[in-house]
């Protein structure tokens, strides 16, 4: 074989080896990438399960309570669902409504007895920041009582505690020494002005 032919053969071998490496060897060494942007071994996120609940807020004229439907996280057992409802109730009101809950009030604990009585333990702000007045106190109390008894039929009565202790009242007017049943006689009987807010009058109340 002439020197020229040998050189041509060498070039052909080198080029062939390079083509083989690109077409066969390299693809086997590249790890497949996730198609959805989720890291390998990581489960894709799922949407949080939610339920529709009725929360209660003070009407624009300050004379009644208005039921507003809102989505809240699903909870199981019932004590966890009750906690989600009260936490949503404490977050504030949609305009033009107002919250009946004193500013800064948080939920410390919530438990339910075998008789269906719920005990809602609020922070000291529920008393310290209450602005007083019999009607305002009624709204505060029945915002919480109704939020649980209307949305969760298994809860028949609610007792409000403050800092883990039983209290006589929040502001001197509503007796809290025993669990209370729902009270719907303060519910607004007319449609609210804001579209999308649905009044919930519920069954005939006290």
Number of C-alpha atoms within 10 A of each C-alpha: 5 6 8 9 10 11 11 10 11 12 12 12 11 11 11 11 11 12 11 12 12 10 10 10 12 10 11 9 8 8 7 9 10 10 8 7 8 12 11 10 7 7 8 10 7 6 6 8 10 12 12 13 20 22 27 28 26 25 21 15 9 14 14 19 29 28 24 19 16 16 14 20 16 17 16 8 8 15 19 15 19 25 20 15 27 21 14 18 23 20 14 16 18 12 13 13 22 18 21 27 27 21 16 13 18 18 16 15 16 18 15 18 10 7 10 16 19 25 21 25 21 20 18 18 16 24 20 14 15 18 14 14 11 12 15 20 23 18 24 23 24 22 27 23 27 24 22 28 23 20 16 17 10 15 23 19 21 26 20 26 24 20 16 16 10 15 16 15 17 24 19 13 15 15 15 18 13 13 15 20 19 21 19 20 13 18 22 18 13 9 12 18 12 11 7 9 17 15 20 20 17 12 8 8 12 9
